[in-house]
Amino acid sequence: MGGAEVKTTLAVDPVTAEKGRGIRTRPGVRREVLLLLCLAVLPAVLLAGVLVVDTVERLLLEQRQQQVADLARTAGRQASDLIGASGGPPAMGGRLADLLRRQWRDWDGLLGWEIVTSEGLRLAGTGFVDRMRVAPQGDTPSVRRRYAPWRDFLSPEGPATLDVAVSLAADARQGAWLQVSVSLDSVRAMVRGLSGFVFLVAALYGLAGIAVLSLLLERRIVRPLRVLEADLDNFSPDQISATPVRVDGPRELIRLADSYNAMMAALAESRARTEQAQAALVRSERMASVGHLAAGMAHEIGNPLGAISGYLELLATELRDRRQLAEVVGFAQAETERIDRLLRELLEFARPDSGEQACDAVDVVRQTLELLEHQGAFRQVAIEAELPETALMTGCPASRLQQVLVNLLLNARDACGEAGKIRVRVAATGSWVRTDIQDTGRGISAENLDKVFDPFYTTKQPGQGWGLGLSICHRIVEDCDGRIDIDSEPGKGSTFSVLLPLLTEEEG
C-alpha cells in the first residue's frame, strides 16, 4: 500500500489566479479617472468653444448687416436727391455712379450696386448684382444672405455674400430702390481663424488640466493606495506587522488606512493569542507524555529504591567488616545515581524550549531512545535502531523534535502490544533528514489515514488519550518546514516518516 502524505498546502484557486491576471491588465485608478474626466470635460470644453465661435459669427454677421444697411440708406438718400434734382434718371447715371463710388470707395468687399425702378429699369449700377426678387417695403430694408456656417462641414463651400435693398424717396421715383451687394469672405476668414484659436486654446487647456489632474491623482490618491498595496503584498500570515501604515490624502483614504491598521493590529493580536494557545497546547501534550513516562518510571525507580532499602538495612544490622561496608555503600550510591539519572532525564524532557534553532537529528533520536528505555517504556517490545555515524543537522529545535519522537514511539509501543517490535531508522534522503518509526501493530485503515492528524481523533480506549498528540506533532513538524508521511496497512503495522530539511555545514 502506497504512503499517504499528509500535510497542509495553500492551494491557489485557478479562477482566482485567472482573476489576478485579469486585474493586472486593467487600467489603474489614475488612468480610469483621467479617462472619465476626458470623456466628461473635453466634450463640454468643445461645446463651449463651438458656442463661442457661433456667437462671435452671429454677432459679426449682424454687425456687417447693420453696417451695410446704414450705408445703403445713406447712399439711397443721396441718390434720391440727385435723381429728383436732375429730372431725368438716365442722364444722371454717370453723376449717380460717381456719387456712390465716393460713398463706397473705402468699403472693403463691395461687389456691386444697382438702382432699379419699379418697372425693372436699371437706372445706374456697377459690377454684377444678382437682383433681389423681393423689393423693400417702406423704411424696412430687404436682406438676402448667402453664407454657410463655419461648422457646416457637409455643405459645399459657396460664395459668401450679403445683399441689402433700400427704398428711395417717394419723390425721386415711385417704387425705385437701391441694392448693394458685399462679400462676407472677411467674416468667414475671421471666424475660421477664431475657431482654430479657440480649439487650440481648448486643447492646451485640456492637456494642462490632464497634466495637473494626473499629478494631483498621483500624489493624493495613487501614491497612498500604492503604500497600502505594497504593505498588503508583503503580508505574511507568519509575520503580521502591527506597525501602522501612514498615508496622506483625502479623508476617505485616511479612513481606509486607519481601518487597515486596525485590521492588522487585530490580526497581530489574534496571531499572538493563537501562538500562545498553541504553545500552551504543546506544553500540555509534553506534560501528558511526561505522565505516560512517569507510569513506567515508577517501576524503574521501585527497583533501585528496594535495593537501597535492603542495603541500608544490611548496614544497620549485619555488616561489621569495613571492606564489605564499602561495597554496600558503593552499591547504594550506584542505585541512587540511577534514580537521579531517571529523574534528570524526565525533567530534561519536561522543561520548556531553550531557544535552540538547530540540532543533530541522529543525536536527538539516540537520546530519545535512551530516555524511553531508562523510563521503562519499552519493557514489552523490542527496539531496533539503525543510526548513521555522522551528524545530520536540521533546523528543528531539539526539544521539539524529541517531543515528536516520544509521541510517535509511545504510539508505536501502544499499537504493538506485547511482544511487538519497533524499528527506528535515520538517514539523509536528498535535501531531507528522514526518520522512520516502523511498528508491527494493527495498522490503520485507508478511510482513517486522512484523519490521524485531526485534533481529538483517536482509536485508543477512553481515558488513554485525547487524540491531540499526532495533531501537535504535525503542527511542530510543519512549523519546521517539514512533513510527516504515513505508510500503513491493516494487520501489517505502520511506518511514520518524519522529514525535516537537511542543513548544510554552513547553515548548521
SVG drawing of the C-alpha trace seen along z (x, -y; Angstrom):
<svg xmlns="http://www.w3.org/2000/svg" viewBox="-45 -120 83 131">
<polyline fill="none" stroke="black" stroke-width="0.4" points="0.0,0.0 1.5,-3.4 2.4,-6.0 -0.2,-8.7 1.4,-12.1 -0.5,-14.3 0.4,-18.0 -1.2,-21.4 -0.8,-23.1 -2.1,-26.6 -3.8,-25.9 -4.4,-28.7 -7.8,-28.6 -7.5,-28.7 -10.4,-31.1 -8.7,-33.4 -5.4,-33.1 -7.2,-34.0 -8.9,-37.0 -5.5,-38.1 -4.0,-38.0 -7.1,-40.0 -6.6,-42.6 -3.0,-43.2 -4.3,-44.1 -7.0,-46.5 -6.2,-50.3 -5.3,-51.9 -7.2,-54.4 -5.4,-57.4 -5.9,-56.2 -9.6,-55.5 -10.2,-58.8 -8.4,-60.8 -10.3,-58.9 -13.6,-59.7 -12.6,-63.3 -11.7,-63.5 -15.0,-62.0 -16.8,-64.4 -14.8,-67.6 -13.5,-67.6 -16.9,-67.5 -18.0,-70.3 -14.9,-72.3 -15.5,-71.6 -19.2,-72.6 -18.2,-75.8 -15.8,-76.5 -18.5,-75.8 -20.9,-78.1 -18.3,-80.9 -17.5,-80.7 -21.2,-80.5 -21.9,-83.6 -19.0,-85.5 -20.0,-84.5 -23.6,-85.6 -22.5,-89.0 -20.1,-89.6 -22.8,-88.9 -25.3,-91.1 -22.8,-93.8 -21.9,-93.6 -25.5,-93.5 -26.3,-96.6 -23.3,-98.5 -24.3,-97.7 -28.0,-98.7 -26.9,-102.0 -24.6,-102.8 -27.2,-101.7 -29.8,-104.1 -27.3,-107.0 -26.5,-106.3 -30.2,-105.9 -31.0,-109.3 -28.2,-110.9 -29.3,-109.1 -32.9,-110.3 -31.8,-113.9 -29.7,-113.5 -32.5,-111.9 -35.1,-114.5 -32.8,-117.4 -31.9,-116.1 -35.4,-115.3 -34.1,-112.6 -32.6,-109.5 -30.9,-108.2 -29.0,-111.5 -27.9,-111.3 -26.5,-107.8 -22.9,-109.0 -23.2,-111.5 -25.0,-108.9 -22.3,-106.4 -19.6,-108.9 -21.6,-109.7 -21.9,-106.1 -18.3,-105.3 -17.2,-108.2 -19.6,-106.8 -18.2,-103.3 -14.6,-103.9 -13.3,-102.9 -15.6,-99.9 -13.8,-96.6 -15.6,-93.8 -18.1,-95.9 -19.2,-93.6 -21.6,-96.0 -24.7,-98.2 -27.7,-98.9 -30.6,-101.3 -33.8,-99.8 -37.2,-101.3 -40.4,-99.6 -40.8,-98.7 -37.4,-96.9 -35.5,-99.6 -31.9,-99.8 -31.1,-103.5 -27.4,-103.0 -25.1,-100.5 -21.6,-98.9 -20.5,-95.3 -22.6,-92.2 -25.6,-92.2 -28.0,-89.3 -31.2,-91.3 -33.4,-90.5 -36.9,-89.4 -38.5,-91.0 -38.5,-94.8 -38.0,-96.7 -41.2,-98.0 -41.0,-101.5 -38.1,-102.1 -37.6,-98.3 -34.7,-97.1 -34.7,-93.7 -31.8,-91.5 -30.5,-88.4 -27.6,-86.5 -25.7,-83.6 -23.4,-82.2 -22.7,-78.7 -21.9,-78.4 -18.3,-77.6 -19.3,-74.3 -21.4,-73.1 -18.7,-70.8 -21.0,-68.7 -22.2,-71.6 -20.1,-72.6 -18.4,-76.0 -20.0,-78.6 -19.9,-82.4 -20.4,-84.3 -22.4,-87.5 -24.8,-89.9 -27.4,-91.8 -29.3,-94.8 -32.0,-96.7 -33.4,-100.1 -36.3,-102.2 -35.5,-105.5 -37.5,-108.6 -41.0,-108.7 -40.5,-112.0 -37.4,-110.6 -39.0,-107.7 -42.1,-105.7 -41.0,-102.2 -37.3,-102.6 -34.7,-101.0 -31.0,-100.8 -29.5,-97.3 -26.0,-96.8 -24.0,-93.5 -21.0,-93.0 -18.7,-90.0 -18.6,-88.1 -15.3,-86.4 -13.6,-88.5 -16.2,-87.4 -15.7,-83.8 -11.9,-84.1 -12.2,-85.8 -14.5,-83.1 -12.2,-80.3 -9.2,-81.9 -11.1,-82.4 -12.3,-78.7 -8.8,-77.5 -7.6,-79.7 -10.4,-78.6 -9.9,-74.9 -6.1,-75.3 -6.7,-77.0 -9.2,-74.3 -6.7,-71.6 -3.9,-73.3 -6.3,-73.8 -7.3,-70.1 -3.7,-68.9 -2.7,-71.2 -5.8,-70.1 -5.0,-66.5 -1.3,-67.0 -2.3,-68.8 -5.0,-66.3 -2.5,-63.5 -0.1,-64.9 -2.8,-65.5 -4.1,-62.0 -0.6,-60.5 0.2,-62.4 -3.2,-62.4 -4.7,-59.1 -2.4,-56.7 0.6,-57.0 -1.3,-56.3 -3.0,-53.4 0.4,-52.0 1.6,-52.3 -1.4,-50.1 -0.9,-47.8 2.8,-47.3 2.0,-46.5 -0.6,-44.0 1.8,-42.4 4.3,-41.9 1.7,-40.5 2.6,-37.1 0.4,-35.0 3.5,-34.0 4.8,-37.6 2.0,-40.0 3.3,-43.5 1.5,-45.8 3.4,-48.8 0.7,-51.3 0.8,-52.5 0.8,-56.3 -0.8,-57.8 -1.6,-61.4 -4.5,-62.0 -8.3,-62.6 -10.4,-61.8 -11.6,-58.5 -8.1,-57.2 -7.0,-58.2 -10.1,-56.3 -9.2,-53.4 -5.6,-53.4 -6.9,-53.6 -9.3,-50.7 -6.4,-48.7 -4.2,-49.5 -6.9,-48.5 -7.4,-45.2 -3.6,-44.4 -3.5,-45.2 -6.4,-42.9 -4.7,-40.2 -1.4,-40.6 -3.2,-40.3 -5.2,-37.3 -2.0,-35.7 -0.3,-36.3 -3.2,-34.7 -3.2,-31.7 0.5,-31.2 0.2,-31.4 -2.6,-28.8 -0.6,-26.6 2.4,-26.8 0.3,-26.0 -1.2,-23.0 2.3,-21.8 3.4,-22.1 0.3,-20.3 1.0,-17.5 4.5,-17.3 3.3,-17.1 0.9,-14.3 3.9,-12.4 5.7,-13.0 2.7,-11.4 3.0,-8.4 6.7,-8.1 6.1,-8.6 3.9,-5.5 6.8,-3.4 9.3,-5.3 7.6,-4.2 8.6,-0.6 12.1,-1.7 12.6,-3.7 11.0,-1.0 13.8,1.5 16.7,-0.8 14.7,-2.0 14.2,1.5 17.8,2.3 18.9,-0.8 16.4,0.1 18.0,3.5 21.5,2.1 20.6,-0.3 19.1,2.5 22.2,4.6 24.3,1.7 22.3,1.3 22.1,4.9 24.8,7.2 27.9,5.6 30.9,5.1 33.8,5.5 34.9,2.2 35.5,3.8 32.0,5.2 30.7,1.9 32.4,0.0 31.0,2.4 27.4,2.0 27.8,-1.8 29.0,-1.7 26.0,0.4 23.7,-2.1 25.4,-5.0 25.0,-3.4 21.3,-2.8 20.9,-6.4 22.7,-7.7 20.4,-5.5 17.3,-7.2 18.9,-10.6 19.5,-9.9 15.9,-8.8 14.6,-12.0 17.0,-14.3 16.1,-12.7 12.4,-13.2 12.9,-16.8 15.1,-17.5 12.3,-16.3 9.6,-18.3 11.5,-21.6 10.5,-24.4 12.3,-25.1 15.7,-26.6 15.5,-28.6 17.9,-26.5 17.3,-26.6 19.2,-23.6 20.1,-20.1 21.6,-16.8 18.7,-14.6 20.8,-11.4 21.8,-12.6 18.2,-13.5 16.9,-10.1 19.6,-8.4 18.8,-10.4 15.1,-9.8 15.6,-6.1 17.8,-6.1 15.2,-8.2 12.3,-5.9 14.4,-2.8 15.5,-4.2 11.9,-5.1 10.8,-1.5 8.6,-2.4 9.9,0.5 9.8,3.3 7.3,5.4 8.6,4.5 11.8,5.0 13.7,1.9 15.9,2.0 17.7,-1.2 19.7,-2.0 21.5,-5.2 24.3,-6.7 27.7,-7.6 27.7,-11.1 25.6,-14.0 22.6,-15.1 21.7,-18.7 18.2,-20.0 16.5,-23.3 14.0,-21.9 14.8,-22.6 16.0,-19.5 13.2,-19.7 10.5,-19.9 11.9,-17.0 12.3,-14.9 8.6,-15.7 7.6,-14.4 9.7,-11.3 8.4,-10.5 4.8,-10.7 5.4,-8.6 7.4,-6.0 4.8,-5.7 2.1,-5.4 4.1,-2.7 4.5,-0.9 0.8,-1.1 0.0,0.2 2.4,3.2 1.1,4.5 3.1,7.3 6.0,9.0 5.9,6.3 8.8,4.8 9.7,1.2 12.3,0.3 13.9,-3.2 15.9,-4.4 17.6,-7.7 19.0,-8.6 19.7,-11.5 17.3,-11.5 18.2,-14.2 17.7,-17.5 15.8,-15.9 16.6,-14.2 14.2,-11.2 13.4,-9.4 11.3,-6.3 9.4,-4.7 8.0,-1.3 5.9,0.9 4.3,4.3 1.0,3.2 -2.5,3.5 -2.1,0.8 -4.5,-2.0 -7.4,-1.5 -7.4,-3.5 -10.5,-5.5 -8.8,-6.7 -5.4,-7.7 -6.6,-11.2 -7.9,-11.6 -4.9,-10.7 -3.7,-14.3 -7.1,-15.7 -7.4,-17.1 -9.2,-14.8 -9.1,-11.9 -8.0,-8.7 -8.5,-4.9 -7.5,-4.3 -9.8,-3.4 -11.4,-6.2 -9.1,-7.6 -5.9,-6.5 -5.5,-9.7 -7.3,-12.8 -6.2,-12.5 -4.1,-15.6 -0.6,-14.0 -0.4,-13.5 -2.1,-16.8 0.5,-18.6 3.3,-16.6 2.0,-17.5 2.0,-21.2 5.5,-21.1 7.0,-19.5 5.1,-21.9 6.5,-24.9 9.9,-23.5 9.1,-23.3 8.9,-19.6 6.2,-16.9 5.1,-13.6 4.3,-10.7 2.3,-7.6 2.6,-4.2 0.1,-1.8 -1.9,1.3 -4.4,3.0 -2.8,6.1 0.8,5.3 1.7,2.3 2.5,-1.3 5.5,-3.5 5.6,-7.1 8.3,-9.1 9.3,-12.5 11.0,-14.5 12.9,-17.7 15.1,-20.0 18.8,-18.9 21.1,-21.8 24.4,-22.2 27.6,-22.7 27.4,-26.5 23.7,-26.6 24.3,-24.2"/>
</svg>
